[in-house]
Amino acid sequence: MKLKPYIFLLCLISFVSCEKLIDKDKSSNYYYNWNGSKIIYTDNSTWNYKGTVDCDFETFKVINGKWAKDKYHIIYDGKTRPIIDIKTFYFDENNLPKDSNNVYTTYWSGNFNSMLKWEGADPLTFKLIKIENGVNREMWGKDDKNYYRMLNPLKCHYESFEILSDSYSKDKDNVYYESQIIREGDPITFKFDSIQRVFRDKNFTYYRGERK
């Protein structure tokens, strides 16, 4: 016999009420199960149940939000992340997750639950670059030696490099669209035309990196 919707809802509420947040001041994602024997992860809502966390129960600790740890691993989104060095893991002053070897992000992972890294970035000097009128908050970054776009270092002249938008940039030698050189681009005169709302140089206007 099928349960009526309201009966099912009451059963679900009853089940959820038996769970207890581990640290309500730091996270609404991690719970003890009904008898306190397992760690449960939910995506900020008891209606979006994700399951038990495979962790060392005795040493499990919430860090904040989707982040947690046990004595073996850093945990994000309810999953252990062996890629991260637990001994040196920290959040910098801008809340970027780092360890002694890498800078991490979940922003470019599609469904936001994969752990990616900024390739080759120096954790001590790396920071995100906020772009005026930019759309993507983790599009650009830099450390003391390289600029990075969407996790990868960009081959450019570091001292003269200038970011113009999410997609366009330039240095003393080249104009770039995303990570590719625009061969026809003139870096001296290339700029955004605020009246016509296009990028242009002395010779051409450009749309998606192609001259018009």
MDAnalysis code that builds the backbone (N, CA, C; Angstrom):
import MDAnalysis as mda
import numpy as np

u = mda.Universe.empty(636, n_residues=212, atom_resindex=np.repeat(np.arange(212), 3), trajectory=True)
u.add_TopologyAttr("name", ["N", "CA", "C"] * 212)
u.add_TopologyAttr("resid", np.arange(1, 213))
u.add_TopologyAttr("resname", ["MET", "LYS", "LEU", "LYS", "PRO", "TYR", "ILE", "PHE", "LEU", "LEU", "CYS", "LEU", "ILE", "SER", "PHE", "VAL", "SER", "CYS", "GLU", "LYS", "LEU", "ILE", "ASP", "LYS", "ASP", "LYS", "SER", "SER", "ASN", "TYR", "TYR", "TYR", "ASN", "TRP", "ASN", "GLY", "SER", "LYS", "ILE", "ILE", "TYR", "THR", "ASP", "ASN", "SER", "THR", "TRP", "ASN", "TYR", "LYS", "GLY", "THR", "VAL", "ASP", "CYS", "ASP", "PHE", "GLU", "THR", "PHE", "LYS", "VAL", "ILE", "ASN", "GLY", "LYS", "TRP", "ALA", "LYS", "ASP", "LYS", "TYR", "HIS", "ILE", "ILE", "TYR", "ASP", "GLY", "LYS", "THR", "ARG", "PRO", "ILE", "ILE", "ASP", "ILE", "LYS", "THR", "PHE", "TYR", "PHE", "ASP", "GLU", "ASN", "ASN", "LEU", "PRO", "LYS", "ASP", "SER", "ASN", "ASN", "VAL", "TYR", "THR", "THR", "TYR", "TRP", "SER", "GLY", "ASN", "PHE", "ASN", "SER", "MET", "LEU", "LYS", "TRP", "GLU", "GLY", "ALA", "ASP", "PRO", "LEU", "THR", "PHE", "LYS", "LEU", "ILE", "LYS", "ILE", "GLU", "ASN", "GLY", "VAL", "ASN", "ARG", "GLU", "MET", "TRP", "GLY", "LYS", "ASP", "ASP", "LYS", "ASN", "TYR", "TYR", "ARG", "MET", "LEU", "ASN", "PRO", "LEU", "LYS", "CYS", "HIS", "TYR", "GLU", "SER", "PHE", "GLU", "ILE", "LEU", "SER", "ASP", "SER", "TYR", "SER", "LYS", "ASP", "LYS", "ASP", "ASN", "VAL", "TYR", "TYR", "GLU", "SER", "GLN", "ILE", "ILE", "ARG", "GLU", "GLY", "ASP", "PRO", "ILE", "THR", "PHE", "LYS", "PHE", "ASP", "SER", "ILE", "GLN", "ARG", "VAL", "PHE", "ARG", "ASP", "LYS", "ASN", "PHE", "THR", "TYR", "TYR", "ARG", "GLY", "GLU", "ARG", "LYS"])
u.atoms.positions = np.array([
    [0.844, -1.191, 0.000],
    [0.000, 0.000, 0.000],
    [0.889, 1.254, 0.000],
    [0.563, 2.224, -0.841],
    [1.329, 3.461, -0.935],
    [0.958, 4.410, 0.207],
    [1.977, 5.049, 0.774],
    [1.735, 6.059, 1.796],
    [1.197, 7.323, 1.158],
    [0.224, 7.936, 1.799],
    [-0.250, 9.222, 1.327],
    [0.851, 10.257, 1.540],
    [0.875, 11.292, 0.677],
    [1.966, 12.283, 0.751],
    [2.169, 12.866, 2.135],
    [1.071, 13.221, 2.831],
    [1.245, 13.859, 4.137],
    [1.766, 12.876, 5.173],
    [1.429, 11.580, 5.029],
    [1.949, 10.572, 5.947],
    [3.452, 10.393, 5.721],
    [3.843, 10.370, 4.429],
    [5.273, 10.260, 4.096],
    [6.042, 11.439, 4.670],
    [5.465, 12.637, 4.562],
    [6.124, 13.840, 5.062],
    [6.311, 13.757, 6.573],
    [5.287, 13.301, 7.270],
    [5.381, 13.164, 8.718],
    [6.455, 12.155, 9.121],
    [6.549, 11.080, 8.338],
    [7.577, 10.071, 8.617],
    [8.976, 10.647, 8.415],
    [9.132, 11.443, 7.334],
    [10.414, 12.051, 7.045],
    [10.813, 13.045, 8.129],
    [9.846, 13.870, 8.553],
    [10.113, 14.830, 9.610],
    [10.497, 14.125, 10.905],
    [9.824, 13.038, 11.185],
    [10.113, 12.266, 12.378],
    [11.531, 11.708, 12.338],
    [11.919, 11.222, 11.129],
    [13.267, 10.668, 10.970],
    [14.319, 11.757, 11.151],
    [14.096, 12.909, 10.496],
    [15.065, 14.004, 10.556],
    [15.215, 14.544, 11.967],
    [14.097, 14.588, 12.702],
    [14.139, 15.150, 14.046],
    [15.028, 14.337, 14.974],
    [15.312, 13.087, 14.598],
    [16.186, 12.254, 15.411],
    [17.659, 12.566, 15.161],
    [17.958, 13.283, 14.061],
    [19.334, 13.648, 13.759],
    [19.701, 14.935, 14.496],
    [20.987, 15.100, 14.759],
    [21.452, 16.248, 15.536],
    [22.647, 16.882, 14.853],
    [22.574, 18.198, 14.656],
    [23.707, 18.907, 14.090],
    [24.939, 18.724, 14.977],
    [26.086, 18.491, 14.341],
    [27.309, 18.275, 15.107],
    [27.816, 19.585, 15.710],
    [27.815, 20.636, 14.902],
    [28.249, 21.946, 15.389],
    [27.409, 23.010, 14.687],
    [26.299, 23.374, 15.283],
    [25.344, 24.279, 14.644],
    [25.914, 25.674, 14.418],
    [26.950, 26.053, 15.161],
    [27.550, 27.375, 14.984],
    [28.458, 27.437, 13.759],
    [28.920, 26.282, 13.290],
    [29.853, 26.260, 12.168],
    [29.262, 25.708, 10.877],
    [28.242, 24.854, 10.977],
    [27.744, 24.197, 9.763],
    [26.343, 23.648, 9.956],
    [25.574, 23.738, 8.875],
    [24.256, 23.094, 8.846],
    [24.281, 21.871, 7.940],
    [25.475, 21.373, 7.652],
    [25.634, 20.252, 6.724],
    [25.889, 18.907, 7.390],
    [26.503, 18.918, 8.556],
    [26.931, 17.653, 9.159],
    [26.114, 17.332, 10.412],
    [25.578, 16.104, 10.430],
    [24.712, 15.632, 11.514],
    [25.214, 14.302, 12.056],
    [24.875, 14.007, 13.312],
    [24.910, 12.633, 13.789],
    [23.621, 11.955, 13.341],
    [23.707, 10.665, 13.047],
    [22.479, 9.949, 12.697],
    [21.627, 9.713, 13.941],
    [20.535, 9.027, 13.795],
    [19.519, 8.939, 14.844],
    [20.046, 8.364, 16.156],
    [21.037, 7.441, 16.076],
    [21.553, 6.870, 17.325],
    [22.980, 7.321, 17.632],
    [23.468, 8.348, 16.901],
    [24.780, 8.915, 17.189],
    [25.959, 8.050, 16.823],
    [25.773, 7.119, 15.904],
    [26.857, 6.198, 15.547],
    [27.527, 6.525, 14.215],
    [26.918, 7.435, 13.425],
    [27.464, 7.773, 12.110],
    [27.356, 9.280, 11.868],
    [28.166, 9.746, 10.923],
    [28.116, 11.140, 10.484],
    [27.303, 11.211, 9.202],
    [26.313, 12.089, 9.184],
    [25.448, 12.281, 8.022],
    [25.766, 13.627, 7.381],
    [25.812, 13.638, 6.037],
    [25.997, 14.903, 5.317],
    [24.757, 15.234, 4.519],
    [24.290, 16.489, 4.628],
    [23.210, 16.971, 3.779],
    [23.644, 18.293, 3.161],
    [23.067, 18.620, 2.027],
    [23.430, 19.846, 1.323],
    [22.568, 21.006, 1.803],
    [22.832, 21.434, 3.052],
    [22.131, 22.561, 3.672],
    [20.636, 22.345, 3.853],
    [20.164, 21.169, 3.594],
    [18.727, 20.921, 3.728],
    [18.489, 19.450, 4.023],
    [17.639, 19.175, 4.969],
    [17.319, 17.783, 5.278],
    [16.544, 17.129, 4.142],
    [16.040, 17.933, 3.201],
    [15.304, 17.349, 2.072],
    [16.258, 16.917, 0.962],
    [17.544, 17.257, 1.070],
    [18.510, 16.883, 0.041],
    [19.570, 15.980, 0.673],
    [19.137, 14.848, 1.134],
    [19.974, 13.907, 1.871],
    [21.054, 13.329, 0.959],
    [22.310, 13.271, 1.452],
    [23.405, 12.756, 0.646],
    [24.037, 11.487, 1.195],
    [23.825, 11.198, 2.452],
    [24.332, 9.937, 2.971],
    [25.392, 10.075, 4.044],
    [25.943, 8.940, 4.437],
    [26.920, 8.907, 5.518],
    [28.301, 9.315, 5.014],
    [29.080, 9.875, 5.914],
    [30.437, 10.315, 5.587],
    [31.412, 9.204, 5.962],
    [32.248, 8.817, 5.013],
    [33.253, 7.784, 5.266],
    [34.440, 8.433, 5.956],
    [34.473, 8.388, 7.269],
    [35.493, 9.096, 8.034],
    [35.802, 8.345, 9.316],
    [36.829, 8.823, 10.009],
    [37.137, 8.305, 11.339],
    [36.217, 9.012, 12.334],
    [35.247, 8.301, 12.850],
    [34.193, 8.886, 13.667],
    [34.745, 9.592, 14.909],
    [35.698, 8.979, 15.560],
    [36.175, 9.511, 16.840],
    [36.908, 10.843, 16.686],
    [37.530, 11.071, 15.531],
    [38.313, 12.303, 15.363],
    [37.648, 13.290, 14.408],
    [36.431, 13.007, 13.976],
    [35.736, 13.899, 13.044],
    [35.480, 15.254, 13.691],
    [35.711, 16.305, 12.921],
    [35.497, 17.658, 13.424],
    [35.033, 18.562, 12.287],
    [34.008, 19.356, 12.527],
    [33.553, 20.337, 11.545],
    [34.514, 21.524, 11.532],
    [34.883, 21.969, 10.315],
    [35.697, 23.189, 10.180],
    [34.769, 24.386, 9.982],
    [34.055, 24.392, 8.877],
    [32.967, 25.350, 8.648],
    [32.261, 24.994, 7.352],
    [30.962, 25.264, 7.302],
    [30.186, 24.994, 6.102],
    [30.318, 23.554, 5.647],
    [30.765, 23.365, 4.404],
    [30.918, 22.032, 3.834],
    [32.253, 21.381, 4.203],
    [33.081, 22.114, 4.929],
    [34.415, 21.625, 5.268],
    [34.442, 20.935, 6.636],
    [35.175, 19.829, 6.691],
    [35.368, 19.100, 7.942],
    [36.694, 18.337, 7.847],
    [37.026, 17.586, 8.876],
    [38.256, 16.799, 8.846],
    [38.178, 15.674, 9.858],
    [39.028, 14.669, 9.674],
    [39.317, 13.698, 10.719],
    [40.841, 13.597, 10.798],
    [41.366, 12.643, 11.493],
    [42.824, 12.595, 11.673],
    [43.565, 12.193, 10.409],
    [42.821, 11.707, 9.408],
    [43.460, 11.258, 8.171],
    [43.291, 12.221, 6.996],
    [42.123, 12.868, 6.904],
    [41.795, 13.613, 5.688],
    [41.077, 14.923, 5.977],
    [41.204, 15.847, 5.022],
    [40.283, 16.965, 4.919],
    [39.053, 16.461, 4.182],
    [37.888, 16.914, 4.629],
    [36.615, 16.471, 4.045],
    [35.886, 17.690, 3.496],
    [35.381, 17.567, 2.265],
    [34.584, 18.643, 1.671],
    [33.354, 18.029, 1.019],
    [32.201, 18.642, 1.240],
    [30.953, 18.159, 0.644],
    [30.674, 16.706, 1.015],
    [31.082, 16.318, 2.214],
    [30.820, 14.969, 2.689],
    [31.769, 13.913, 2.172],
    [32.816, 14.314, 1.416],
    [33.749, 13.354, 0.824],
    [35.170, 13.665, 1.262],
    [35.949, 12.625, 1.548],
    [37.352, 12.819, 1.893],
    [38.116, 13.303, 0.664],
    [39.124, 14.151, 0.897],
    [39.904, 14.745, -0.192],
    [41.386, 14.419, 0.011],
    [41.826, 13.234, -0.446],
    [43.224, 12.816, -0.256],
    [44.230, 13.753, -0.918],
    [43.790, 14.535, -1.907],
    [44.676, 15.465, -2.602],
    [45.225, 16.526, -1.652],
    [44.497, 16.836, -0.592],
    [44.883, 17.911, 0.330],
    [45.746, 17.360, 1.465],
    [46.833, 18.065, 1.757],
    [47.704, 17.700, 2.874],
    [47.093, 18.219, 4.177],
    [46.585, 17.315, 4.986],
    [45.876, 17.718, 6.202],
    [46.792, 18.428, 7.202],
    [48.072, 18.091, 7.211],
    [48.988, 18.675, 8.186],
    [49.223, 20.163, 7.947],
    [49.119, 20.606, 6.696],
    [49.415, 22.013, 6.393],
    [48.209, 22.760, 5.837],
    [47.032, 22.162, 5.884],
    [45.835, 22.795, 5.327],
    [45.424, 24.018, 6.144],
    [45.012, 25.077, 5.413],
    [44.523, 26.285, 6.080],
    [43.713, 27.125, 5.099],
    [42.992, 28.099, 5.629],
    [42.342, 29.112, 4.820],
    [43.134, 30.408, 4.974],
    [43.447, 31.062, 3.842],
    [44.202, 32.309, 3.952],
    [43.283, 33.454, 4.354],
    [43.805, 34.678, 4.371],
    [43.033, 35.827, 4.834],
    [41.839, 36.143, 3.947],
    [41.838, 35.604, 2.718],
    [40.702, 35.785, 1.810],
    [39.836, 34.540, 1.714],
    [40.033, 33.618, 2.665],
    [39.236, 32.399, 2.782],
    [39.480, 31.414, 1.645],
    [40.657, 31.476, 1.019],
    [41.024, 30.498, -0.004],
    [41.610, 29.260, 0.669],
    [41.140, 28.055, 0.308],
    [41.710, 26.843, 0.890],
    [43.076, 26.542, 0.283],
    [44.065, 26.307, 1.137],
    [45.433, 26.052, 0.690],
    [46.088, 25.015, 1.592],
    [47.161, 24.411, 1.087],
    [48.090, 23.708, 1.948],
    [49.494, 24.160, 1.546],
    [50.528, 23.491, 1.997],
    [51.878, 23.943, 1.704],
    [52.259, 23.772, 0.239],
    [51.466, 23.004, -0.503],
    [51.809, 22.707, -1.891],
    [50.881, 23.330, -2.929],
    [49.611, 23.525, -2.580],
    [48.630, 23.903, -3.598],
    [47.602, 24.909, -3.090],
    [46.971, 25.550, -4.067],
    [45.798, 26.399, -3.822],
    [44.607, 25.680, -4.433],
    [43.509, 25.534, -3.683],
    [42.378, 24.721, -4.123],
    [41.137, 25.557, -4.412],
    [40.250, 24.966, -5.195],
    [38.969, 25.595, -5.470],
    [37.940, 24.517, -5.799],
    [36.695, 24.835, -5.565],
    [35.587, 23.980, -6.020],
    [34.761, 24.709, -7.064],
    [35.192, 25.921, -7.420],
    [34.372, 26.795, -8.259],
    [34.228, 26.292, -9.687],
    [35.285, 25.721, -10.257],
    [35.259, 25.298, -11.661],
    [34.999, 23.806, -11.816],
    [34.255, 23.215, -10.900],
    [34.071, 21.763, -10.918],
    [32.737, 21.314, -11.480],
    [31.979, 22.219, -12.081],
    [30.715, 21.822, -12.685],
    [29.598, 21.747, -11.681],
    [29.630, 20.759, -10.801],
    [28.582, 20.623, -9.801],
    [29.047, 21.078, -8.415],
    [30.200, 21.743, -8.355],
    [30.704, 22.375, -7.132],
    [31.048, 21.395, -6.014],
    [31.224, 20.114, -6.322],
    [31.618, 19.211, -5.247],
    [32.925, 18.475, -5.538],
    [33.605, 18.857, -6.623],
    [34.923, 18.293, -6.905],
    [36.004, 19.229, -6.380],
    [37.157, 18.676, -6.095],
    [38.252, 19.473, -5.582],
    [39.286, 19.663, -6.681],
    [39.508, 20.908, -7.095],
    [40.472, 21.235, -8.134],
    [41.561, 22.122, -7.558],
    [42.628, 22.332, -8.317],
    [43.711, 23.198, -7.835],
    [44.172, 24.148, -8.939],
    [44.699, 25.276, -8.519],
    [45.323, 26.233, -9.431],
    [46.704, 25.681, -9.762],
    [46.890, 25.274, -11.010],
    [48.072, 24.517, -11.393],
    [49.363, 25.319, -11.211],
    [50.222, 24.830, -10.328],
    [51.519, 25.434, -10.121],
    [51.527, 26.689, -9.274],
    [50.377, 27.102, -8.754],
    [50.307, 28.351, -7.991],
    [51.050, 28.230, -6.663],
    [51.729, 29.300, -6.285],
    [52.445, 29.348, -5.017],
    [51.473, 29.724, -3.900],
    [51.234, 28.845, -2.941],
    [50.244, 29.126, -1.887],
    [50.551, 30.375, -1.065],
    [51.820, 30.679, -0.880],
    [52.175, 31.807, -0.031],
    [51.853, 33.159, -0.662],
    [51.915, 33.245, -2.005],
    [51.720, 34.542, -2.661],
    [50.486, 34.604, -3.556],
    [49.812, 33.488, -3.745],
    [48.660, 33.484, -4.658],
    [47.462, 34.212, -4.058],
    [46.772, 34.966, -4.922],
    [45.525, 35.608, -4.533],
    [44.623, 35.727, -5.758],
    [43.329, 35.788, -5.518],
    [42.375, 36.009, -6.594],
    [42.377, 37.478, -6.981],
    [42.048, 37.740, -8.260],
    [41.983, 39.105, -8.755],
    [40.530, 39.437, -9.071],
    [40.012, 40.440, -8.413],
    [38.645, 40.881, -8.662],
    [38.622, 41.795, -9.883],
    [37.771, 41.461, -10.857],
    [37.683, 42.221, -12.093],
    [36.490, 43.160, -12.028],
    [36.700, 44.415, -12.339],
    [35.602, 45.371, -12.361],
    [34.572, 44.924, -13.394],
    [33.326, 44.802, -12.967],
    [32.227, 44.314, -13.811],
    [32.434, 42.872, -14.267],
    [33.306, 42.151, -13.585],
    [33.522, 40.757, -13.948],
    [32.360, 39.882, -13.508],
    [32.175, 38.774, -14.218],
    [31.073, 37.862, -13.933],
    [31.527, 36.734, -13.014],
    [32.672, 36.155, -13.286],
    [33.135, 34.981, -12.563],
    [34.147, 35.357, -11.487],
    [33.834, 35.080, -10.253],
    [34.634, 35.555, -9.129],
    [35.966, 34.825, -8.996],
    [36.125, 33.669, -9.618],
    [37.399, 32.960, -9.554],
    [37.951, 32.730, -10.955],
    [37.810, 33.719, -11.823],
    [38.345, 33.619, -13.172],
    [39.859, 33.831, -13.193],
    [40.328, 34.873, -12.496],
    [41.729, 35.272, -12.553],
    [42.399, 35.207, -11.173],
    [43.684, 34.889, -11.186],
    [44.486, 34.932, -9.983],
    [45.938, 35.201, -10.342],
    [46.760, 35.436, -9.347],
    [48.185, 35.614, -9.595],
    [48.984, 35.267, -8.344],
    [50.242, 34.877, -8.571],
    [51.199, 34.763, -7.481],
    [52.383, 35.663, -7.821],
    [53.513, 35.466, -7.208],
    [54.639, 36.376, -7.432],
    [55.363, 36.143, -8.750],
    [54.949, 35.118, -9.520],
    [55.632, 34.814, -10.778],
    [54.706, 34.701, -11.983],
    [53.452, 34.354, -11.761],
    [52.544, 34.082, -12.884],
    [51.152, 34.647, -12.646],
    [50.473, 34.905, -13.759],
    [49.034, 35.149, -13.752],
    [48.346, 33.847, -14.143],
    [47.106, 33.667, -13.638],
    [46.365, 32.430, -13.883],
    [44.954, 32.761, -14.341],
    [44.495, 31.994, -15.328],
    [43.114, 32.131, -15.780],
    [42.455, 30.757, -15.763],
    [41.356, 30.644, -15.056],
    [40.636, 29.381, -14.937],
    [41.577, 28.230, -14.584],
    [42.359, 28.449, -13.517],
    [43.203, 27.440, -12.883],
    [44.563, 27.249, -13.527],
    [44.789, 27.781, -14.734],
    [46.033, 27.515, -15.445],
    [46.880, 28.770, -15.627],
    [48.221, 28.631, -15.559],
    [49.092, 29.792, -15.753],
    [49.015, 30.287, -17.195],
    [49.102, 31.591, -17.347],
    [49.057, 32.227, -18.659],
    [50.461, 32.686, -19.033],
    [50.910, 32.333, -20.222],
    [52.218, 32.773, -20.699],
    [52.111, 34.226, -21.144],
    [52.671, 35.118, -20.375],
    [52.587, 36.541, -20.661],
    [53.771, 37.258, -20.029],
    [53.915, 38.539, -20.345],
    [54.941, 39.363, -19.708],
    [54.368, 39.875, -18.390],
    [54.881, 39.353, -17.298],
    [54.275, 39.557, -15.977],
    [54.197, 41.037, -15.595],
    [55.271, 41.759, -15.780],
    [55.336, 43.136, -15.297],
    [54.374, 44.072, -16.021],
    [54.081, 43.800, -17.301],
    [53.214, 44.700, -18.062],
    [51.803, 44.149, -18.269],
    [51.523, 42.999, -17.676],
    [50.233, 42.347, -17.931],
    [49.096, 43.139, -17.303],
    [47.992, 43.224, -18.051],
    [46.815, 43.975, -17.606],
    [45.551, 43.194, -17.942],
    [44.697, 42.980, -16.973],
    [43.430, 42.280, -17.188],
    [42.350, 43.301, -17.501],
    [41.633, 43.096, -18.600],
    [40.629, 44.050, -19.049],
    [39.201, 43.584, -18.808],
    [38.992, 42.275, -18.763],
    [37.655, 41.710, -18.551],
    [37.818, 40.254, -18.183],
    [36.717, 39.531, -18.063],
    [36.788, 38.091, -17.830],
    [37.590, 37.401, -18.926],
    [37.485, 37.897, -20.163],
    [38.063, 37.204, -21.313],
    [39.273, 37.893, -21.943],
    [39.340, 39.220, -21.854],
    [40.402, 39.966, -22.548],
    [41.481, 40.447, -21.580],
    [42.717, 40.408, -22.073],
    [43.860, 40.919, -21.318],
    [44.947, 41.305, -22.316],
    [46.003, 41.932, -21.817],
    [47.100, 42.317, -22.705],
    [48.370, 42.545, -21.903],
    [49.506, 42.505, -22.597],
    [50.775, 42.941, -22.036],
    [51.472, 43.812, -23.072],
    [52.725, 44.095, -22.900],
    [53.418, 44.995, -23.813],
    [53.581, 44.422, -25.220],
    [53.433, 43.100, -25.335],
    [53.666, 42.441, -26.623],
    [52.409, 41.924, -27.313],
    [51.392, 41.545, -26.535],
    [50.250, 40.837, -27.114],
    [48.931, 41.234, -26.477],
    [47.856, 40.965, -27.245],
    [46.490, 41.020, -26.729],
    [46.008, 39.581, -26.630],
    [45.283, 39.259, -25.558],
    [44.820, 37.888, -25.340],
    [43.299, 37.842, -25.247],
    [42.746, 36.787, -25.851],
    [41.335, 36.452, -25.612],
    [41.335, 35.113, -24.896],
    [40.787, 35.089, -23.699],
    [40.901, 33.929, -22.826],
    [42.389, 33.643, -22.647],
    [42.902, 32.522, -23.137],
    [44.334, 32.254, -22.966],
    [45.081, 32.264, -24.295],
    [44.426, 32.733, -25.366],
    [45.018, 32.720, -26.697],
    [45.399, 34.121, -27.155],
    [46.510, 34.211, -27.874],
    [46.951, 35.488, -28.419],
    [46.088, 35.880, -29.616],
    [45.656, 37.143, -29.635],
    [44.983, 37.696, -30.817],
    [46.076, 38.268, -31.706],
    [46.377, 37.593, -32.790],
    [47.528, 37.948, -33.614],
    [47.427, 39.354, -34.184],
    [46.210, 39.773, -34.543],
    [46.045, 41.097, -35.144],
    [45.984, 42.211, -34.109],
    [45.856, 41.870, -32.831],
    [45.640, 42.865, -31.792],
    [46.839, 43.766, -31.558],
    [46.580, 45.035, -31.383],
    [47.625, 46.008, -31.078],
    [47.555, 46.339, -29.590],
    [48.509, 45.872, -28.792],
    [48.415, 46.044, -27.332],
    [48.465, 47.496, -26.871],
    [49.075, 48.367, -27.658],
    [49.182, 49.767, -27.250],
    [47.825, 50.458, -27.276],
    [47.025, 50.183, -28.312],
    [45.745, 50.890, -28.463],
    [44.533, 50.041, -28.101],
    [44.733, 48.770, -27.758],
    [43.595, 47.895, -27.462],
    [42.927, 48.317, -26.161],
    [41.606, 48.487, -26.190],
    [40.860, 48.906, -25.010],
    [39.371, 48.625, -25.197],
    [38.629, 48.854, -24.154],
    [37.176, 48.701, -24.220],
    [36.549, 50.042, -24.573],
    [35.747, 50.054, -25.635],
    [35.024, 51.249, -26.056],
    [33.707, 51.284, -25.287],
    [33.628, 52.147, -24.283],
    [32.452, 52.175, -23.422],
    [31.212, 52.744, -24.117],
    [31.404, 53.450, -25.202],
    [30.260, 54.014, -25.939],
    [29.620, 52.942, -26.820],
    [30.450, 52.253, -27.609],
    [29.920, 51.212, -28.488],
    [29.856, 49.845, -27.818],
    [30.414, 49.779, -26.613],
    [30.385, 48.544, -25.818],
    [31.078, 47.386, -26.529],
    [32.236, 47.672, -27.103],
    [33.038, 46.646, -27.780],
    [34.501, 46.860, -27.419],
    [35.307, 45.817, -27.615],
    [36.757, 45.960, -27.507],
    [37.314, 46.321, -28.872],
    [38.279, 47.227, -28.892],
    [38.835, 47.676, -30.154],
    [40.280, 48.110, -29.988],
    [40.982, 48.163, -31.121],
    [42.268, 48.833, -31.177],
    [42.231, 49.805, -32.358],
    [43.359, 50.307, -32.783],
    [43.383, 51.322, -33.832],
    [42.933, 50.775, -35.189],
    [42.918, 49.447, -35.319],
    [42.601, 48.840, -36.612],
    [41.242, 48.154, -36.673],
    [40.855, 47.473, -35.616],
    [39.665, 46.615, -35.666],
    [38.861, 46.686, -34.372],
    [37.619, 46.220, -34.463],
    [36.841, 45.883, -33.289],
    [36.831, 44.360, -33.176],
    [36.563, 43.837, -31.964],
    [36.686, 42.399, -31.740],
    [35.444, 41.859, -31.039],
    [35.070, 40.645, -31.459],
    [33.965, 39.940, -30.834],
    [34.406, 38.508, -30.575],
    [34.401, 38.106, -29.323],
    [34.846, 36.782, -28.920],
    [36.223, 36.452, -29.492],
    [37.105, 37.442, -29.455],
    [38.482, 37.242, -29.885],
    [38.721, 37.335, -31.365],
    [37.665, 37.512, -32.147],
    [37.810, 37.617, -33.596],
    [37.572, 39.050, -34.043],
    [38.371, 39.523, -34.984],
    [38.168, 40.873, -35.493],
    [36.911, 40.922, -36.336],
    [36.234, 42.086, -36.307],
    [34.985, 42.248, -37.056],
    [35.226, 43.150, -38.254],
])
